[in-house]
Amino acid sequence: MNITIENIILIGSVLLLISIIAGKTSYRFGIPTLLLFLTIGMLAGSDGIGGIYFDNPQIAQFIGVVSLNFILFSGGLDTSWQSVKPVLKEGIALSTLGVLLTAIGLGYFVYLITDFSLYESLLLGAIVSSTDAAAVFSILRGRNLALKKNLRPTLELESGSNDPMAYVLTIAFLSLVQEPEQSIFSIIPLLFLQMSIGGVAGFLFGKLSKIVINKIKLDYEGLYPVLTIALMFITFSATDAIGGNGFLAIYICSVYLGNQNLIHKKTIMRMFDGLAWLMQIVLFLTLGLLVFPSQIIPFIGVGLLISIFLILVARPLAVFIALIPFKMRLKRRFYISWVGLRGAVPIVFATYPLLAGIDKSHAIFNIVFFVSISSVLVQGTTLSIVAKWLNVGLPEKAKPLSPTDQLMVEHPKTLMKEIVVEENSTAIGLKIVDLKFPKNAIIAMIEREGNYLTPNGSTELMARDKLVVLTDKKDVLNEVYTSLRMDKS
């Protein structure tokens, strides 16, 4: 077959279609869809029945970085600050100290059982040290797994925020492999700068993005998600350019935006939800094509030992040590340690040694690929079972709605109230999006000078506007009056 643009589009669309249909079927059998996407990619590769030859780590890395932008941003948009705030300290401890301890513990084990140098071993440990946001988000949310207390927000916060730490460790240990005469302590300033600049930049870009989205007047609603995508990439690349961690920046930026009132927020969140799934499929298909299964076979033995140590020793020890300062039942600590899913992120990070051309780069890549597959296969298929064993699960009816679900669901509105905006209201001239309007109330219509308007977030209030407000709770009306800066009449 001649390789043309049309053929590439055809092959890509067919693989995408197969992945979606197979993913729907695999759900019934409890097989993680992400593992299926990887398998389809491998079957389509040169060692599989598809015979597609793809051996370009640079392109794979580019696709991986772009995909992670969308996956992390979508996960951040769907993160409720109210649910995360009580577990913020635990999540930060797991995503920083937990990742560091996992990397060091696993790295030293690799050093003991292989012929890798210490720095090469620590590099491998760093690459697989973080839980994978794509795997955790898709499995927890795809299966509607309900967990007790604050377990779910803890797990999602950790998986969404620990990739930056693993990335910094990967880059740091890679530099030590390339220049072994450096002291291991020389990476400490890099760690501090990357995380601190990334955190501050993420928050500042979040505030700036909110202003841009709400103040700019676009003629088409469909352009607002496009604008948000542009702001997402600017946040990532600008933070990286000034020496910060771009992954951390876009996650913090998206968490901030997800908890603010934005114009056309429903449209933005729907768009990113779909794009996140698309990017997960594309990412796993690409990484499946990149790997050569025949080259993994010699590393199955050592890969199995590393996987067992990671799942049963390194990850649990890191979790227990990181959570020492916090009060938490033993069962919950065990479950957090079990949800240490490795997925696409370690495989993407494993392309950095390939591009750097270090001696053990291919061995590291193949081992990491095997570890990721075994993690998703073993841990990803048993999350529900282990939750039942440890008694940390909840009945489906008790499952709380995610922020996206709360935004999208249409609750029946049983109360209607007409409210006139008074002449002395400080809400005059403000856009609806700038009001602290309660989320379980809507302005269905505005009567203005005898005309009836269907409002949206960019509609500015004027004096003597008569608002038709719908809600499902009577006490919400007090919040409505407060948001309009008026006394209840």
MIFI-462520 format. One line per 3 residues: for each residue z, x, y of N, C-alpha, C. Coordinates in steps of 0.2 Angstrom, whole numbers. Each point is the difference from the previous one (the first is absolute). Layout:
<nodes>
Z,X,Y,Z,X,Y,Z,X,Y  ... $
</nodes>
This chain:
<nodes>
0,4,-6,0,-4,6,0,4,6  -5,-1,5,0,4,6,6,-3,5  4,5,2,6,-2,5,-3,-1,7 $
1,-7,1,-2,-2,7,5,-4,3  0,-1,6,5,-4,4,1,-7,-4  -6,-3,-2,0,-7,-3,4,1,-7 $
-1,5,-3,3,1,-7,7,1,1  2,4,5,7,1,1,4,-7,2  -3,-4,4,3,-6,2,0,-5,-6 $
-5,0,-4,0,-4,-6,5,2,-5  1,7,-2,5,2,-4,7,-1,2  1,1,7,6,-1,3,2,-7,-1 $
-4,-5,2,1,-7,0,2,-3,-7  -4,3,-5,1,-2,-7,7,2,-2  2,6,1,6,3,-2,6,-4,4 $
-1,-2,6,5,-4,4,0,-7,-4  -5,-3,-1,0,-7,-3,4,1,-7  -2,5,-4,3,1,-7,7,1,1 $
3,4,5,7,1,1,3,-6,2  -2,-5,4,3,-6,2,1,-5,-6  -6,0,-4,0,-5,-5,5,3,-6 $
0,6,-1,4,3,-5,7,0,2  2,1,7,6,-1,2,3,-6,-1  -3,-6,1,2,-6,-1,2,-1,-7 $
-4,2,-5,1,0,-7,6,4,-2  1,6,3,5,4,-2,7,-2,2  0,-4,5,7,-3,2,3,-4,-5 $
-4,-4,-4,3,-4,-5,3,4,-6  -2,6,-1,3,4,-5,5,5,2  1,0,7,6,4,3,-3,7,1 $
-6,2,0,-3,6,1,-1,1,8  3,5,3,0,1,7,-8,1,2  -2,-4,5,-7,0,2,-2,7,2 $
4,4,3,-2,6,3,-2,5,-6  4,-1,-5,-2,5,-6,-7,-2,-3  -1,-7,1,-7,-2,-3,-5,3,5 $
1,0,7,-5,2,4,-2,8,-1  6,4,-2,-1,7,-2,-4,0,-6  1,-4,-5,-3,0,-6,-8,-1,1 $
-1,-5,4,-7,-2,1,-4,6,3  4,3,5,-3,6,3,-2,5,-5  5,2,-5,-1,5,-5,-6,-2,-4 $
0,-6,-2,-6,-3,-5,-6,1,4  0,-1,6,-7,0,4,-2,8,1  5,4,-1,-1,7,2,-5,4,-5 $
0,6,1,-5,4,-4,2,1,-8  7,-1,-1,3,1,-7,0,-7,-3  -2,-5,4,0,-7,-2,-7,-3,-2 $
0,-7,-1,-6,-3,-1,-5,0,6  3,0,6,-4,-1,6,-4,6,1  3,6,-1,-4,7,1,-1,1,7 $
4,-2,5,0,1,7,3,7,1  -3,5,2,3,7,1,3,0,8  6,1,0,3,0,7,6,6,-1 $
-2,5,4,5,6,0,1,3,7  2,-5,4,1,3,7,7,-2,3  4,4,-1,7,-1,2,1,-1,8 $
-5,2,4,1,-1,7,-2,-7,2  -5,-3,-3,-2,-7,1,6,-4,-3  3,2,-6,5,-4,-3,6,0,5 $
2,6,3,5,0,4,-1,-4,7  -6,0,2,-1,-4,6,1,-7,-1  -3,-3,-6,1,-7,-2,7,-1,-1 $
4,5,-3,7,-1,-1,4,-1,6  -1,4,5,3,0,7,-1,-6,3  -7,-2,1,-1,-7,3,3,-6,-4 $
0,0,-6,3,-5,-4,7,-1,1  4,6,0,7,0,1,2,-2,7  -5,1,5,1,-3,7,1,-8,-1 $
-5,-3,-3,0,-7,-1,6,-3,-4  1,4,-5,5,-3,-5,7,1,3  2,5,4,6,1,3,1,-5,6 $
-6,0,4,0,-5,6,2,-7,-2  -4,-2,-6,1,-7,-2,7,-1,-3  3,5,-3,7,-1,-3,5,0,6 $
-2,4,5,5,0,6,0,-7,4  -6,-3,1,-1,-6,3,4,-6,-4  0,1,-7,4,-5,-4,7,2,-1 $
3,5,4,7,1,-1,4,-3,6  5,-4,-3,4,-4,5,6,5,2  0,1,7,6,4,2,7,-3,-1 $
0,-6,0,7,-4,-2,2,2,-7  -5,1,-5,2,1,-7,0,8,-1  -3,4,4,0,7,-1,7,3,4 $
2,-3,5,5,3,4,6,1,-4  3,-5,-4,6,2,-4,-1,5,-5  -6,2,-2,-1,6,-5,-3,6,3 $
0,0,7,-4,5,3,3,7,-2  6,1,0,3,7,-2,-2,2,-7  1,-5,-5,-2,1,-7,-7,2,0 $
-4,-4,3,-7,2,0,-2,7,2  3,1,6,-1,7,3,2,6,-5  6,-2,-3,3,5,-4,-5,1,-6 $
-2,-5,-3,-5,0,-6,-7,4,2  -2,-2,6,-7,3,2,0,7,2  6,2,2,1,7,2,3,5,-5 $
7,-1,-1,4,4,-4,-2,-2,-8  -2,-6,-1,-2,-2,-7,-6,4,-2  -5,0,5,-7,3,-2,1,8,0 $
4,3,4,2,7,0,3,2,-7  5,-4,-2,3,2,-6,-4,-1,-6  -4,-5,0,-5,-1,-6,-5,6,0 $
-3,2,6,-4,5,0,3,7,-3  6,1,2,3,6,-2,2,0,-7  3,-6,-2,2,0,-7,-6,0,-5 $
-5,-4,1,-6,0,-4,-3,7,0  -1,3,6,-3,7,1,3,5,-4  7,0,0,3,5,-4,-1,-1,-8 $
0,-6,-2,-1,-2,-7,-7,3,-2  -5,-2,5,-7,3,-2,0,8,0  4,3,4,0,7,0,3,3,-6 $
5,-4,-3,3,2,-7,-5,-1,-6  -4,-5,0,-4,-1,-6,-8,2,1  -2,2,6,-7,2,0,0,8,3 $
-6,2,1,-1,7,2,-2,0,8  2,-6,3,-1,-1,7,5,5,4  -2,2,6,5,4,4,5,-5,3 $
6,2,3,4,-5,2,-3,-4,6  -4,3,4,-3,-4,6,-5,-5,-3  -4,2,-5,-4,-4,-3,3,-6,-3 $
6,1,-3,4,-5,-4,2,-5,5  3,3,6,3,-5,5,-6,-4,4  -6,3,0,-6,-3,3,-1,-6,-5 $
0,0,-6,-1,-5,-5,5,-5,1  6,2,1,6,-5,0,-1,-4,7  -2,4,5,-1,-4,7,-5,-5,-1 $
-6,1,-3,-5,-4,0,2,-7,-4  4,0,-5,2,-6,-3,7,-2,2  2,2,5,7,-1,2,2,-7,3 $
-6,-3,3,1,-7,3,-2,-6,-4  3,-5,1,-2,-6,-3,-6,-3,3  -5,-3,-3,-6,-2,3,0,-7,3 $
-2,0,6,1,-6,4,-5,-5,-3  -6,2,-1,-5,-5,-3,2,-3,-7  3,4,-4,2,-2,-7,6,-5,1 $
5,2,4,6,-4,1,-2,-7,4  -3,1,5,-2,-7,4,-4,-4,-5  -5,2,-3,-4,-4,-4,3,-3,-6 $
5,4,-3,3,-3,-6,6,-4,2  4,1,4,5,-4,2,-2,-6,3  -5,0,5,-3,-6,3,-5,-4,-4 $
-4,4,-4,-5,-3,-4,4,-4,-6  5,2,-2,4,-4,-6,5,-4,3  1,-1,7,5,-4,3,7,1,-3 $
2,7,-1,6,2,-3,6,-1,5  4,-5,-2,6,-1,4,6,4,-2  3,3,5,6,5,-2,6,-2,4 $
6,1,-3,6,-1,4,1,4,6  5,-3,4,2,4,6,-6,3,4  1,6,2,-5,3,4,-4,5,-4 $
-1,-1,-7,-4,5,-4,-7,1,2  -3,-6,1,-7,0,2,-2,3,6  4,-1,6,-2,3,6,2,8,0 $
5,1,-4,1,8,-1,-5,3,-3  -3,-3,-6,-5,3,-4,-7,1,5  -1,-6,3,-6,0,4,0,5,6 $
6,0,3,1,5,6,0,7,-3  2,2,-5,0,7,-3,-7,1,-2  -4,-4,-3,-7,2,-2,-4,0,6 $
1,-4,5,-4,0,6,1,6,5  6,3,-1,2,5,5,1,7,-3  -1,1,-7,2,6,-3,-7,5,-1 $
-6,-3,1,-6,3,-1,0,6,5  2,-1,7,0,5,4,4,6,-2  6,-1,-2,4,6,-3,-4,4,-5 $
-2,-4,-5,-4,3,-5,-6,4,2  -3,-3,5,-6,4,3,2,6,3  5,0,4,3,6,4,2,5,-5 $
3,-2,-6,2,5,-5,-6,3,-3  -5,-4,-1,-6,2,-4,-3,6,5  -1,-2,6,-3,5,4,4,7,1 $
7,-1,0,4,5,1,0,5,-6  1,-3,-6,0,4,-6,-7,3,-1  -6,-3,2,-6,2,-1,-1,7,4 $
3,-1,6,-1,6,4,4,6,-3  6,-1,-3,4,5,-3,-4,3,-6  -4,-4,-4,-4,2,-6,-5,5,3 $
-3,-2,6,-6,4,3,3,7,3  6,-1,3,3,6,3,7,1,-3  1,2,-6,7,1,-4,5,4,4 $
-3,4,4,5,5,3,4,-4,6  -1,-6,1,4,-4,5,6,-2,-4  5,-1,5,7,-3,-3,-1,-7,-1 $
4,-3,-5,0,-7,-1,3,-4,6  4,4,4,3,-3,5,-4,-1,6  -6,3,0,-5,0,5,-3,-7,1 $
1,-4,-5,-3,-7,0,4,-5,3  6,2,2,5,-5,3,-2,-2,6  -2,4,5,-3,-2,7,-6,-5,-1 $
-4,2,-5,-6,-5,-1,2,-7,-2  5,0,-5,3,-7,-2,3,-3,6  4,3,4,3,-3,6,-5,-3,5 $
-5,4,2,-5,-1,5,-4,-6,-3  -3,0,-6,-4,-5,-2,3,-7,0  6,0,-3,4,-6,-1,2,-3,7 $
3,4,5,2,-2,6,-5,-2,5  -6,4,0,-5,-2,4,-4,-6,-2  0,-1,-7,-3,-6,-3,4,-6,1 $
6,0,0,4,-5,1,0,-3,7  1,5,5,-1,-2,7,-7,-3,2  -5,4,-2,-7,-2,1,-1,-7,-3 $
2,-2,-6,-1,-6,-3,3,-6,4  6,1,3,3,-5,4,-3,-1,7  -2,6,3,-3,-1,6,-7,-3,0 $
-4,2,-6,-7,-3,-1,1,-7,-2  6,-2,-3,1,-7,-1,1,-4,6  4,2,5,1,-3,6,-7,-1,4 $
-4,6,0,-6,0,4,-5,-5,-4  0,0,-6,-5,-4,-4,2,-8,2  6,-1,0,2,-7,2,-3,-2,7 $
1,4,4,-2,-1,7,-8,-1,0  -3,5,-3,-8,-1,0,-2,-6,-4  3,-2,-5,-2,-6,-4,1,-6,4 $
6,-1,3,1,-6,4,-3,0,7  -1,5,3,-3,0,7,-7,0,0  -4,3,-4,-7,0,0,-3,-7,-2 $
-5,-2,4,-3,-6,-2,-7,1,-3  0,-2,-7,-6,1,-3,-3,-7,-1  -6,-1,0,-4,-6,-1,0,-3,-7 $
1,4,-5,0,-3,-7,7,2,-3  2,-5,-4,6,1,-4,0,5,-5  -6,1,-3,-2,5,-5,1,7,2 $
0,1,7,0,7,2,7,3,0  5,-5,0,7,3,1,2,4,-7  -2,-2,-6,1,5,-5,-4,6,0 $
-6,0,3,-3,6,1,3,5,5  3,-3,5,4,3,5,6,4,-3  3,-4,-4,6,2,-3,-2,6,-5 $
-5,0,-3,-3,5,-5,-1,7,5  -3,-1,5,-1,6,5,7,3,2  4,-5,2,7,3,2,4,3,-6 $
-1,-2,-6,3,3,-6,-3,7,-1  -6,1,1,-3,7,-1,1,4,6  1,-2,6,2,4,5,7,2,-1 $
4,-4,-2,7,2,-1,1,5,-5  -4,0,-6,0,5,-5,-3,7,2  -6,-1,3,-3,7,2,3,3,6 $
3,-4,5,3,3,6,6,3,-2  4,-3,-4,7,3,-3,-2,6,-4  -5,0,-4,-1,6,-4,-2,6,5 $
-4,-2,5,-3,5,5,6,4,4  6,-4,1,5,4,4,5,2,-5  -1,1,-7,4,3,-4,5,-5,-4 $
-1,-6,1,5,-5,-3,-3,-3,-7  4,-4,-3,-3,-2,-7,-3,-7,2  -7,0,-1,-3,-6,1,2,-6,-4 $
1,1,-7,2,-5,-4,6,-4,2  5,4,2,7,-3,2,-2,-4,7  -4,3,4,-1,-3,6,-4,-7,0 $
-4,-1,-5,-4,-6,-1,5,-5,-3  4,2,-5,5,-5,-3,5,-2,5  3,4,4,5,-2,6,-4,-5,5 $
-6,2,2,-4,-4,4,-1,-7,-2  -2,0,-7,-1,-7,-3,6,-4,-1  5,3,-2,7,-4,0,2,-3,6 $
-1,4,6,1,-2,6,-4,-6,2  -7,1,-1,-4,-6,2,1,-6,-5  1,1,-6,1,-6,-4,6,-4,2 $
5,3,4,6,-4,2,-1,-2,7  -6,0,3,-1,-2,7,-4,-6,0  0,-4,6,-5,-5,1,-7,3,2 $
-5,-1,-4,-7,2,2,-5,-5,1  -4,1,4,-6,-5,0,-4,0,-6  -1,-6,-3,-4,-1,-6,3,5,-6 $
7,-1,0,3,4,-6,-2,-2,-7  -1,-6,-1,-2,-3,-6,-6,3,-2  -5,1,4,-7,2,-1,1,8,-2 $
4,3,4,1,8,-1,3,1,-7  5,-4,-2,4,1,-6,-4,-2,-6  -4,-5,0,-5,-2,-5,-5,5,-1 $
-3,3,5,-5,5,0,3,6,-4  6,3,2,3,6,-2,2,-1,-8  2,-6,-1,2,-2,-7,-6,1,-5 $
-6,-3,2,-6,1,-4,-2,7,0  0,4,6,-2,7,0,4,4,-4  7,-1,0,4,4,-4,-2,0,-8 $
-1,-6,-2,-2,-1,-7,-7,3,-1  -5,0,5,-6,3,-1,1,7,-1  4,3,5,1,7,0,4,3,-6 $
4,-4,-3,3,2,-6,-5,0,-6  -4,-5,0,-5,1,-6,-5,6,1  -3,0,7,-4,6,1,3,7,-1 $
6,0,2,4,7,-1,1,1,-8  2,-5,-4,1,2,-7,-7,1,-4  -5,-4,2,-6,1,-3,-3,7,2 $
1,2,6,-2,7,2,4,6,-4  6,-1,0,4,5,-4,-1,0,-7  -2,-6,-3,-2,-1,-7,-7,4,-1 $
-4,-1,5,-7,4,-1,1,7,1  5,3,4,1,7,1,3,3,-6  4,-3,-4,3,3,-6,-5,1,-6 $
1,5,-3,-4,1,-7,5,-1,-5  0,-5,-4,5,-1,-5,0,5,-5  -6,3,-2,0,6,-5,4,6,3 $
1,1,6,4,5,3,7,-1,0  2,-6,-1,7,-2,0,3,1,-7  -4,0,-5,3,0,-7,4,7,-1 $
-2,6,2,4,6,-1,7,-1,3  1,-4,5,6,-1,4,4,-6,-2  -2,-3,-5,4,-6,-2,7,2,-2 $
1,5,-4,7,2,-2,5,2,5  -2,4,5,4,2,5,1,-6,5  -6,-4,1,1,-6,4,4,-5,-2 $
1,-1,-7,5,-4,-3,7,2,1  1,6,0,7,3,1,2,-1,7  -5,1,5,2,0,7,1,-8,2 $
-4,-4,-3,1,-7,1,6,-3,-2  2,2,-6,7,-2,-3,6,3,4  -1,6,2,5,3,4,1,-3,7 $
-6,-2,3,0,-3,7,3,-7,-1  -2,-4,-5,2,-7,0,7,-1,-2  3,5,-5,6,-1,-3,6,5,3 $
-2,5,4,4,5,2,0,1,8  -6,3,2,-1,2,7,1,-6,5  -4,-6,-1,1,-5,4,7,-4,0 $
3,-1,-6,6,-3,0,6,4,4  -1,7,-2,5,4,4,-1,0,7  -6,1,3,-1,0,7,2,-7,3 $
-1,-5,-3,2,-7,2,8,0,1  3,2,-6,8,-1,0,3,5,5  -3,6,1,3,5,5,-1,-3,7 $
-7,-2,1,-1,-3,7,4,-6,2  2,-4,-5,4,-6,2,7,1,-1  3,6,-1,7,1,0,4,-3,5 $
-3,1,7,5,-3,5,0,-8,1  -4,-3,-4,-1,-7,1,3,-4,-6  3,-6,2,3,-4,-6,-6,-4,-3 $
-1,1,-6,-5,-4,-4,2,0,-7  -1,-6,-3,1,0,-7,-4,5,-5  3,2,-5,-4,5,-5,-6,-3,-2 $
0,-7,-2,-7,-3,-2,-5,1,5  2,-1,6,-6,0,6,-2,7,1  4,5,-1,-2,7,0,-5,2,-5 $
2,-3,-6,-4,1,-6,-7,-3,1  0,-6,3,-7,-3,1,-4,3,5  3,3,6,-3,3,5,-4,7,-3 $
4,3,-5,-2,6,-3,-6,-2,-4  0,-6,-3,-6,-1,-5,-6,-2,4  1,-3,6,-6,-2,4,-3,6,4 $
0,6,-4,-3,6,3,-7,1,-2  -4,-5,2,-7,0,-2,-4,5,3  -4,4,-4,-5,5,3,-7,-4,-1 $
-4,1,5,-7,-3,0,-5,4,3  -3,-3,5,-6,4,3,2,5,5  6,0,3,2,5,5,0,7,-3 $
4,1,-5,0,6,-3,-7,3,-2  -4,-4,-2,-7,2,-2,-3,3,6  0,-4,5,-3,2,7,3,6,2 $
7,1,0,3,6,2,-2,6,-4  -2,-1,-7,-2,5,-4,-7,3,1  -4,-4,5,-6,3,2,1,6,5 $
6,0,3,1,5,5,0,7,-3  3,1,-6,0,7,-3,-8,1,-3  -3,-5,-2,-7,1,-2,-4,3,6 $
0,-3,6,-4,2,6,3,7,2  6,1,-1,3,7,2,-3,5,-5  -2,-2,-6,-2,5,-4,5,5,-4 $
6,-3,0,5,5,-4,-1,0,-7  3,5,-3,-2,1,-8,2,-6,-4  5,-3,1,2,-5,-5,-2,-7,3 $
-4,-1,4,-2,-6,3,-2,-5,-5  -5,2,-4,-2,-5,-5,5,-2,-5  4,4,-2,6,-1,-5,5,-5,4 $
1,1,6,5,-4,4,-3,-7,1  -7,-1,1,-3,-6,1,0,-4,-6  -2,3,-6,0,-4,-6,7,-2,-3 $
5,4,1,7,-2,-1,2,-5,4  -1,0,6,2,-5,5,-3,-7,-2  -7,0,-2,-3,-6,-2,3,-3,-6 $
2,4,-5,3,-2,-6,7,-3,2  4,3,4,6,-2,2,0,-7,3  -5,-1,5,-1,-6,4,-2,-6,-5 $
-4,2,-5,-3,-6,-4,6,-2,-5  4,5,-2,6,-1,-5,5,-4,4  1,1,6,5,-3,4,-2,-7,1 $
-6,-2,2,-2,-6,2,0,-4,-7  -2,3,-5,0,-3,-7,7,-2,-3  4,5,1,7,-1,-3,4,-4,5 $
1,2,6,5,-4,5,-4,-6,2  -6,0,2,-3,-6,3,0,-6,-4  -1,1,-7,0,-5,-5,7,-3,-2 $
5,4,2,7,-2,-2,5,-2,6  -3,-1,6,4,-2,6,4,-6,-2  -3,-5,-2,3,-7,-1,5,1,-6 $
-2,3,-5,4,1,-6,7,3,2  -1,6,3,6,4,2,4,-4,5  -3,-4,5,4,-4,4,4,-5,-3 $
-2,-3,-6,4,-5,-4,5,4,-4  -1,6,-2,5,4,-4,6,1,5  -2,2,6,5,2,4,3,-5,4 $
-3,-6,-1,3,-6,4,-1,0,7  -5,3,3,-1,1,7,-6,-5,2  -2,-4,-4,-6,-5,2,3,-6,2 $
-5,-4,3,2,-7,3,-5,-5,-3  2,-6,-1,-5,-5,-2,-6,-1,5  -6,-1,-2,-5,-1,4,1,-4,7 $
4,-6,-1,1,-4,5,4,3,6  4,5,-2,4,3,5,-3,6,3  -6,1,-1,-4,6,3,-1,-1,7 $
3,4,5,-2,-1,7,-7,1,1  -2,-3,5,-7,1,3,-1,6,4  -6,4,-1,-1,6,3,-2,-2,7 $
0,4,5,-2,-1,7,-7,-3,0  -4,2,-4,-7,-2,0,0,-8,-2  4,-1,-6,0,-7,-2,3,-4,5 $
5,2,3,3,-4,5,-4,-2,6  -4,5,2,-5,-1,5,-6,-5,-2  -2,1,-6,-6,-4,-2,2,-7,-3 $
6,-1,-2,1,-7,-3,1,-5,5  -3,-6,-1,1,-5,5,5,-5,-2  6,1,3,6,-4,-1,-2,-7,3 $
2,-6,-3,-1,-6,3,5,-1,6  -3,-2,6,4,-1,6,2,-7,1  6,-1,-1,3,-7,0,2,-3,7 $
1,5,5,2,-2,7,-5,2,5  -1,-4,5,-5,1,5,4,-1,7  -1,4,5,3,0,6,-5,2,6 $
0,-4,5,-4,1,6,5,4,5  -2,6,2,4,4,5,-5,1,6  3,-1,6,-4,2,6,3,6,3 $
-5,5,1,2,6,3,2,-1,7  6,1,2,3,-1,7,-3,5,5  0,-2,6,-2,4,5,4,7,1 $
6,0,-2,4,6,1,1,4,-7  -4,-2,-5,0,4,-6,-3,7,1  3,5,-3,-3,7,1,-5,1,-5 $
-1,-5,-5,-6,1,-5,-7,-2,3  0,-2,6,-6,-2,4,-4,7,1  -6,0,-2,-5,6,0,1,4,-6 $
4,-1,-5,1,4,-6,-5,-3,-5  -3,5,-4,-3,-3,-6,5,-2,-5  -3,-5,-5,5,-2,-5,2,5,-4 $
-4,5,-2,2,6,-4,6,4,3  1,0,7,5,3,3,7,-3,0  -1,-7,-2,7,-4,0,3,2,-7 $
7,0,0,4,0,-6,0,-6,-3  -6,-3,-2,0,-7,-3,2,0,-7  4,-4,-2,2,0,-7,-5,-1,-5 $
0,4,-6,-6,0,-4,-1,-7,-4  6,-4,-1,-1,-6,-3,-1,-6,4  -3,2,6,-3,-6,5,-6,3,2 $
-5,-5,2,-6,1,2,-2,-4,6  -4,2,5,-2,-4,6,-7,-2,-3  0,-7,-1,-6,-3,-3,-5,-1,5 $
2,-2,6,-5,-2,5,4,1,7  -4,1,5,2,0,7,-4,-5,4  4,-4,4,-4,-5,4,1,3,7 $
-6,2,4,0,3,6,-5,-4,5  3,-3,5,-4,-4,5,-5,-5,-3  3,-3,-5,-4,-6,-4,-4,3,-5 $
-1,6,-1,-4,3,-5,5,3,-6  -3,-1,-6,4,3,-6,-3,6,-3  4,5,0,-2,7,-3,3,1,-7 $
-4,4,-4,3,2,-6,2,8,1  6,1,1,2,7,2,0,5,-6  -1,7,2,1,5,-4,5,5,3 $
1,6,-3,4,5,3,-1,2,6  -7,0,2,-2,3,7,1,-5,6  1,-7,-2,1,-5,5,6,1,5 $
-2,0,6,5,1,5,3,-7,2  7,0,1,3,-6,2,0,-1,7  -1,-6,2,0,-2,7,6,-5,2 $
2,-1,6,5,-5,2,-3,-7,-1  4,-4,-3,-1,-7,-1,-4,-1,-7  -1,5,-3,-3,0,-7,4,-4,-4 $
-3,-5,-4,4,-4,-5,-2,2,-7  5,4,-3,-1,3,-6,2,-5,-6  -4,-1,-5,2,-4,-6,2,5,-5 $
7,0,-1,3,5,-5,1,-4,-7  -2,3,-5,2,-2,-7,4,5,-3  5,-3,-4,5,4,-4,3,-3,-5 $
3,3,-5,3,-3,-6,8,-1,1  3,3,5,7,0,1,2,-2,7  5,-4,1,2,-3,6,3,6,5 $
4,4,-4,3,5,4,-4,6,3  -7,0,-2,-5,5,2,-2,-2,7  1,-6,2,-2,-2,7,4,4,5 $
6,1,-1,4,4,5,-3,7,1  -3,3,-6,-3,7,1,-6,-1,4  -4,-6,-1,-6,-1,4,2,0,7 $
5,-4,2,2,0,7,1,7,3  4,4,-4,2,7,2,-6,4,1  -5,-1,-5,-6,5,1,-4,-2,6 $
0,-7,3,-3,-2,6,4,1,6  6,3,-1,4,2,6,2,-6,4  2,-6,-4,2,-6,3,6,-3,-3 $
4,-4,4,5,-3,-3,-2,-6,-3  4,-2,-6,-2,-6,-3,1,-6,4  -5,-4,1,0,-6,4,2,-6,-4 $
</nodes>
